[in-house]
């Protein structure tokens, strides 16, 4: 796979769209799911939300499995989404 070294300047929307079209839809959906679940995990800090946190961790793991199969650099960590 050829990786692009993106320049330090802003990328025009049309170029970003072209880059985005190269990524399969399932990977884009997995990325959205992973970021959402990472955010949900950050909300579940109290012990009474342990079950919800475990559910979110499971969803995050499923999304990361899809992301890692496409490119290991796409993995989302529970504390890394902001």
C-alpha positions in Angstrom: 0.0 0.0 0.0 1.3 3.4 -0.9 1.1 5.9 1.9 0.8 9.6 1.3 2.9 12.0 3.3 0.5 14.9 3.8 2.0 18.4 3.6 1.9 20.7 6.6 -0.4 23.1 4.7 -4.2 22.8 4.8 -5.7 20.3 2.3 -8.4 21.6 0.1 -11.8 20.0 0.5 -11.8 18.4 -2.9 -8.5 16.8 -2.3 -9.7 15.5 1.1 -12.7 14.1 -0.6 -10.5 12.2 -3.1 -8.4 10.8 -0.3 -11.6 9.8 1.6 -13.0 8.0 -1.4 -10.0 5.6 -1.3 -11.0 4.3 2.1 -13.8 1.7 2.2 -17.1 2.6 3.7 -16.9 -0.1 6.4 -13.6 1.4 7.6 -15.1 4.9 7.8 -18.0 3.6 9.8 -15.7 1.7 12.1 -13.7 4.9 12.7 -16.8 6.8 13.7 -17.9 3.9 15.9 -14.5 3.7 17.6 -14.3 7.4 18.3 -17.9 7.4 19.7 -17.2 4.5 22.0 -13.9 6.0 23.1 -15.9 9.1 24.1 -18.5 6.9 25.9 -15.8 5.1 27.8 -14.5 8.4 29.1 -18.0 9.2 30.4 -18.2 5.9 32.3 -15.7 6.5 35.1 -17.9 5.8 38.1 -18.0 2.2 39.4 -21.8 2.2 38.9 -21.2 2.5 35.1 -18.9 -0.5 34.9 -21.3 -2.5 32.8 -21.8 0.3 30.3 -18.0 0.8 30.2 -17.5 -2.9 29.4 -20.1 -2.8 26.7 -18.4 0.3 25.1 -15.0 -1.4 25.4 -16.4 -4.4 23.4 -17.7 -2.1 20.7 -14.4 -0.3 20.6 -12.6 -3.6 20.2 -14.8 -4.6 17.3 -14.3 -1.3 15.5 -10.6 -1.4 16.1 -10.4 -4.9 14.6 -11.8 -3.5 11.3 -9.5 -0.5 11.5 -6.4 -2.5 12.2 -7.2 -4.9 9.3 -7.1 -1.9 7.0 -4.2 0.0 8.6 -2.8 -0.6 12.1 -2.2 3.1 12.5 -5.9 3.8 12.5 -6.5 2.1 15.9 -8.4 4.3 18.4 -7.4 4.1 22.1 -9.9 4.6 24.9 -8.1 7.6 26.3 -7.0 8.9 22.9 -10.2 10.4 21.5 -11.0 14.0 22.2 
